[in-house]
Amino acid sequence: MEKLLRSIWQDEVGQDLAEYAMLVVLIAVAVAAAVVIFGGELSAAFTGVSDTLFPLGGGDG
């Protein structure tokens, strides 16, 4: 029984996958927070760029 518990405790198969998954989740949370915090400002900035490039709203042809 002790051997089994030691082997389970020391088994690191899949550990990298779990770490990468946690990293992806952390990045996703950070991006979502940034969108919530800066969303309105980014939208206004892109609208300003769009209005500058296409002043009459006819940007599709």
C-alpha positions in Angstrom: 0.0 0.0 0.0 2.8 2.4 0.8 4.4 1.7 -2.6 1.1 2.6 -4.3 0.7 5.8 -2.4 4.3 6.8 -3.1 3.9 6.1 -6.8 0.7 8.1 -7.0 2.3 11.0 -5.1 5.4 11.1 -7.3 3.6 10.6 -10.6 3.8 13.8 -12.6 2.2 12.7 -15.8 -0.3 15.3 -16.9 1.1 18.0 -14.6 2.3 20.1 -17.6 -1.1 20.0 -19.1 -2.7 21.2 -15.9 -0.2 24.0 -15.6 -0.8 25.1 -19.2 -4.6 25.0 -18.6 -4.2 27.2 -15.5 -2.1 29.6 -17.5 -4.6 29.8 -20.3 -7.4 30.5 -17.8 -5.4 33.2 -16.1 -4.7 34.9 -19.4 -8.4 34.7 -20.3 -9.4 36.3 -17.0 -6.8 39.1 -17.5 -8.1 39.7 -21.1 -11.7 39.8 -19.9 -10.9 42.2 -17.1 -9.0 44.5 -19.5 -12.0 44.5 -21.9 -14.4 45.4 -19.0 -12.1 48.1 -17.7 -11.0 49.6 -21.1 -13.9 48.6 -23.3 -15.5 51.9 -23.6 -12.3 53.8 -24.2 -11.2 51.2 -26.9 -14.6 51.5 -28.6 -14.3 55.3 -28.7 -10.8 55.1 -30.1 -11.7 52.7 -32.9 -14.8 54.8 -33.7 -12.5 57.8 -34.0 -10.2 56.0 -36.3 -13.1 54.8 -38.4 -14.6 58.2 -38.6 -11.2 59.6 -39.7 -10.7 57.0 -42.4 -14.3 57.0 -43.7 -15.8 60.4 -42.8 -19.1 59.9 -44.7 -19.6 56.4 -43.5 -19.1 54.8 -46.9 -16.2 52.6 -46.2 -17.4 49.5 -48.1 -16.6 50.4 -51.7 
